[in-house]
């Protein structure tokens, strides 16, 4: 089993939690299992399991992700703009 530096990725600016890392890696692993036309291709074939590949891609910055505001946050911002 490959040794992945999980602590290194958690200290990034946009990711401060193991839970977020697991969530993002899970989304990427699902994408690797069932790729669609718009999904990013597998960045490396070093690992046989898609979950390990997903974590490795995130740690090596081969996959870029960004936080998307929820509907509630967008509504709150709209209210603040109108005040």
Order of alpha helices (4+ residues) and beta strands (2+ residues): alpha-alpha-alpha-alpha
